[in-house]
C-alpha cells in the first residue's frame, strides 16, 4: 500500500502559476504509475495528467495540454504538477493518484488516492 499527500495548492490570479507536489510513502514508489485528477464544486472528478513509472511517457487532458506539466522524482518519491497560464476554470481540488498497472484517464482504475489540495484561480 502507498500513502499520498498533496501540497502546494492555494490562490492565484488568472495567468499565474502554481506547482503542486504529491509525496508518497509506503511501498516502492517507483513501481507506480502516477496521475493527477481534479474536481470542481458540483462536478465529477476529471483526469488531468498521467506519467509512467520512469517518467518517460506522459498524457494530458486536452484542457490542460501545453499549460500543465507532470513530472516525478523517484529518489524523492514525489510527483509534481507544474501549472502555468492558469484560468478560473482550473479552480478545483486537485488529487494525486497511483496505479499498480493502469496508465490512462479512468479514475476507477487507480488504486490509491491522496486527500487533495485546493487550487483557486481568480479572474
C-alpha positions in Angstrom: 0.0 0.0 0.0 1.1 3.6 -0.6 0.1 6.8 1.1 -0.2 10.0 -0.9 -0.1 13.6 0.4 -0.6 16.6 -1.8 0.7 20.1 -1.2 1.2 23.4 -3.0 -2.3 24.5 -3.6 -3.5 28.0 -3.0 -5.0 31.1 -4.5 -3.6 32.7 -7.7 -4.7 35.3 -10.2 -5.6 34.2 -13.8 -2.4 33.9 -15.8 -0.4 32.9 -12.8 1.4 29.7 -11.9 1.4 27.1 -9.2 3.4 23.9 -8.5 1.7 21.0 -6.8 3.6 18.2 -5.1 2.5 14.7 -4.1 4.7 12.9 -1.6 4.4 9.1 -1.5 5.2 6.8 1.4 4.8 3.1 1.9 5.6 0.6 -0.8 8.2 1.3 -3.5 7.0 4.5 -5.2 8.8 3.9 -8.4 6.6 0.8 -9.1 3.5 3.0 -9.5 2.1 4.9 -12.4 1.2 8.4 -11.1 -1.6 10.8 -12.1 -3.4 14.0 -11.2 -7.1 14.5 -11.3 -9.3 17.4 -10.3 -12.8 18.0 -9.0 -14.6 21.3 -9.2 -17.6 22.0 -7.0 -20.7 20.1 -8.1 -18.8 18.2 -10.9 -17.2 14.9 -11.5 -13.6 14.2 -10.7 -11.8 14.6 -14.0 -8.5 13.4 -15.4 -5.7 16.0 -15.7 -2.4 14.1 -16.5 -0.6 10.8 -16.1 3.0 9.8 -16.0 4.5 6.3 -16.4 6.9 4.7 -13.9 10.2 6.1 -15.3 8.7 9.5 -16.3 9.3 8.9 -20.0 5.7 8.9 -21.1 3.0 11.5 -20.3 -0.6 12.0 -21.3 -2.7 15.1 -20.7 -6.3 16.2 -20.8 -6.9 18.5 -23.8 -8.0 21.3 -21.4 -4.5 21.5 -19.8 -2.3 20.4 -22.7 0.5 23.0 -23.2 -0.1 24.7 -19.8 0.5 21.9 -17.3 3.5 19.6 -16.9 3.6 16.4 -14.8 6.9 15.1 -13.6 8.3 12.8 -11.0 11.4 12.4 -8.8 11.6 8.8 -7.8 14.5 9.4 -5.5 12.3 11.8 -3.5 9.1 9.6 -4.0 7.3 12.7 -5.3 5.3 13.6 -8.3 4.7 17.2 -9.4 2.2 19.2 -11.4 3.5 22.5 -12.8 0.6 24.6 -13.7 1.1 27.7 -15.9 -1.3 30.2 -17.5 -3.9 29.3 -15.0 -7.6 30.1 -15.8 -10.6 30.5 -13.5 -11.9 27.2 -14.9 -8.9 25.4 -13.4 -10.3 26.1 -9.9 -10.8 22.7 -8.3 -9.5 20.3 -5.6 -6.5 18.5 -7.2 -5.9 14.9 -6.3 -2.9 12.7 -6.8 -3.5 9.0 -7.7 -1.3 5.9 -8.1 -2.0 2.8 -10.1 -0.2 -0.6 -10.0 -0.8 -1.4 -13.6 -3.0 1.1 -15.3 -1.9 4.0 -17.5 -4.7 6.2 -18.6 -7.6 8.6 -17.7 -10.1 6.3 -16.0 -10.3 7.2 -12.3 -11.8 3.9 -11.3 -8.6 2.1 -12.4 -6.4 3.9 -9.9 -5.6 2.1 -6.6 -4.6 4.9 -4.2 -5.6 8.5 -3.7 -4.5 11.5 -1.7 -6.7 13.8 0.2 -6.5 16.6 -2.3 -5.3 20.2 -2.3 -7.4 23.2 -3.3 -6.5 25.5 -6.2 -8.4 28.7 -6.7 -7.8 30.9 -9.7 -9.4 34.3 -9.6 -10.3 36.4 -12.7 
